[in-house]
Amino acid sequence: MTVTTYREATDWLFQQFPSYQHIGGKAYKPGLEHINRLLAYFGNPQHDLRFIHVAGTNGKGSTCSMLASILTEAGNTVGLFTSPHIQDFRERIRVNGIMVSEAFVMECTQQIQQAELGFEPSFFEISFLMALLYFKASECNVCVIETGLGGRLDATNCITPLISLITNISIEHTQFLGNTIPEIAGEKAGIIKNDIPVVIGEREQESSVVFDRTAHEKNAPLTYASDAKITFPSEFPLLGTYQQANYKLVVTALKVLRTDFPVSNGHISAGLTNLAQNTGFYGRMQVVGAHPTVIFDVSHNEAGIKATLDYFSDKQNLFIVYGTSADKNLDAIFPLFPRESHYFFTEFTNERSATIGKLREFSSKYGIDGTFFQSAATALEAAKSTANKTDTILVFGSFFLISDFFEKK
């Protein structure tokens, strides 16, 4: 059946080519053979575009969004490809902040349905193809590309960028990327290309050895943003140490790119001011309510959650609404939870959600008292009814948890 509406197109995409967002690891198809064949079938749009490529464990989306916003303010036509989406598939593909049109998604889906490929591309490969076709049609002069999973075998690694960025490294997706920091760093380092500059967010002992070696082997000029003396401007108090580290990475990368893309302090300031408008950036330490203060955050792995909770370490009366995907390492995450906080554990609607039974198991295992809810909305309402007006409610644990608070299209 040929799709005739946007809703039919997205339904078909998720049904025909299940995404990692919906079913997890079963959707992961590593390797570049299929994406290269797919792109070739559609005329290799990547050959007509210029790229900034971003990998890492945490902060990829924030880094991509800051870069895209600042470059937009500097007068560029900027394509932005990120994942996952929170509310609408089109969030993944933007030009100067504007989401790809429903008509383009529908038309592209029709073309893919009719294509005689001889193989089944993954949902992510199709999404990336769609982004490149849209960026070419939109005459983007720079495209900011976030890797999906890992780096070396990620579908986005078919591009040759102007610069590669790696935010940081911590243990994640061990079933795909390895069980140690050096193994994971090796996968992320796979985006480093011959003679192409690379900027690493943080100089860390275990991962730096891998990055130094790979950059040397590929003659890639290497810079560590953490070595730079860059201070986050006080008038833009992005919450959390991760955002400030991401800012240093962005500014360092822009300095490397200054010949191709001149950027002033005014562009940087405007880029931060208009971050949401220029990129659709939300769900990262986002204040969504007052009296009590309600904050949404999509941190979901051990390192990201630690950074988020460290920011609130001085809060004596913190209310936490937490839901997570079933595949997360809860033995690493639950010990991070402060004992004095109040907990509202919840499932979310995505099928990857950890069940109430699993959340009960780990809260009991680590001596954390809490109440349990089958819906995120009910959990948040319970937290609001318990907290005082001067308290803070933190909702975090998954992109999918946050998505439950936004109206579905």
Buried (B, 14 or more C-beta within 10 A) or exposed (E): EEBEEBEBBBEBBBEBBBBBBBBBEEBBBBEBEBBBBBBEBBEEBBEEBBBBBBBBBBBBBBBBBBBBBBBBBBEBBBBBBBBBBBBBBBBBBBBBBBBBEBEBBBBBBBEBEEEEEEEEBBBBBBBBBBBBBBBBEBEBBBBBBBBBBBBBBBBBBBBBBBBBBBBBBBBBBEEBBBEEBBBBBBBBBBBBBEEBBBBBBBEBEEBBEBBBEBBEEBEBEBBBBBEEEBEBEEEBEBBBEBBBBBBBBBBBBBBBBEEEBEBEEEBBBBBBBBBEEBBBBBBBBBEBEEEBBBBBBBBBBBBBBBBBBEBBEEBEEBBBBBBBBEEBEBEBBBEBBBEEBBBBBBBBEBEBBBEBEBBEEBBEEBEBEBBBBEBBEEBBBBBBEBBEEEBBBBBBBBBBBBBBBEEEE
